[in-house]
Amino acid sequence: MIFVYTGPGKGKTSACLGQVVRALGSGWKVAFAQFMKRDGEAGEQAFLRACLGDAFLAGGIGFFRNERERPAHRKAAEQTLAWAHSRLPEADVLILDESLYALGNGLVTLNEVKVLIEEARARNTHLILSGRGFPDELLDVVDLVTEMKEIKHPLQQGLGAIRGLDY
């Protein structure tokens, strides 16, 4: 199965983490990569490292905000993509958090994502993609798409992100 968690609302990474718990609880092998988040940046990373060991990678250098940084972001995305390919033979579930954000910003290509999807299917590895900006071009090649919709958010009242809740 190919799952997608997308949309402007909170909960995409949390949904991915729920899949980790469910898969590990069923005795499955899980690999999890984050495309944009730096190592040590988010609370879930300590949990994932403890549960998955070297089957977890925080491969990002931060969120893409500046065109001058494009080459460094592209390199990090390529390395994360290569790591993901290397994990397909041994994983029952491969989760690529913020992969759609990387795609939407041109840090990975649509073709690269399609090749990964095809390879996951060929190996019977379940693949989970997350991030804002799910492209319609992938709709026919995935099995489930869940869109997180923001109805109310603390940022609207000027409140910042809270470590342990938001990251």
N, C-alpha and C positions, 0 to 999 in steps of 0.2 A: 504494500500500500504506500501511496505517496500522499502525505498530509501537508497542509499549509495552514499556518496561523498568520493572519495579516490584518491590516486595518490601522486606523489612527488611534484606537483606544489602547489602554493598558491591558496587559495580560498575555501577550504573545510568548514572552520568555517563560512566564509562569506556567502556561499551558505545556510548553516543551518540558519543563521540569516535572510536571505531573506525568508526562509520558515516560520520563526516566524512572520515576518511582514505580509506575505500573509495569514497565518492562522488566526492571530488576526484580520486582516482586514475583514475576513469572519465570524467573531464572534465565532471562535473555541477556545476551551481551549487548551493551550499549556503548556507542561512541558519540561524543558531543563536542562540537566546535562552535566557537563564537567568532563571527567575522569582524565585528567592529570593536568590541570591548577589549580594552587592555587588560593584561593579567593583573590581578590584585585590585581591580576597579569595582567589582560588583560582589555582593554578598553571596550569591549562588556559586561563585567560583570555588570557594573553600569547600563547600558541600560536594560539588561535582568532582573536584580533585580527590577528596576523601573516598568517594564512592567509585570513581572510575579510574583513578590513577593516570597512567599515560594515555588512556582512552579519552581524556579531556584536553582540549586545547583552547586557550584564549588567544586567538591569532590576530586580533586587531590592534590598531594603534590609536584608537579613539574614533569618534564619529567624524565623517568627512565634512569639512566645513570650508575648505580653502583649495582652490584649483592648484596652487603652488605645491600642495601636498599630494596631488594625484599620483605621481610616480611611486611614492612610498606606500600609499594606500593600495595601489594596484599590486605592488610586490607582496604586501602582507596578504592580500586577498588570494593571489596566485599560490602562495605558500599554504594557506589554509585550505584551498581547493585541492592541492596536491595531497595534503594530509588526509583530507576526506576520502579521496580515491584510494589511498593506501589502507584505510580502515574498512573499506567495503567487504573485503574477503572474510573478515573475522567478526563483523558486527551483525547482529540480528536487527538492530535499529541504529540508524545514523541520523543524528539531529544536527542541523546547521542553522543555528540561531543568527538572526540578522543577515542571512544570506540574501533575502529579497531587498533589503536596504542596499547591500553591496551591488546587487543587480541594477536596481533603480538608479544608482549613481554611476553606473558604467565601470565599476571596479571589477566585476565579472561580467561575462557576456551571456546573452540568452542561449547561445549555442553551448557554452560551457555547462550551464545548468541543465540543458536538455541531455547532454552526453552523460552527466552524472545521474540523472533520472533513469536513462536507458540502462546504464551499468548497474544501478541499484536493482532495477527490475530483473535484469538478467541473472543477478546473484541472489534473488529473493530476499534482498535486504529492504526493510521498511525504511523510508526516507521521510524526514520531517523538515520542512523549510519554514522559516519565520521571518517576519519583517514587514515593514510598510511597503505598499506599492506593488502588490501582486499583479503581474502583467496578464492581460487577457490571452496572450499567445501561449500561455502554459495551461490554460483551463482544460484543454482536451487531453493533457498528458498526466494530470494529477487525479487523485481519487476523492479527496475531501478538501474543501476550503472552508475555513471558519474565519469570519471577519469580526474583529473586535471593534465595537463602535463606542466612541466616547460620547457620553451624555453630559457628564459633569466631571470637572477635574480641578484639583486644588490650585493648579497653575493659573486658572481663571481668576482666582482671588489673590494672586500674587504670592502664593506659598511655593517654596522650593521643594525639590525632591528630598525624600527622607531615606537615609541609608537603612537597609533592612526591610523597607517596604517598596521602595521604587527602584532600588539598585543594590 
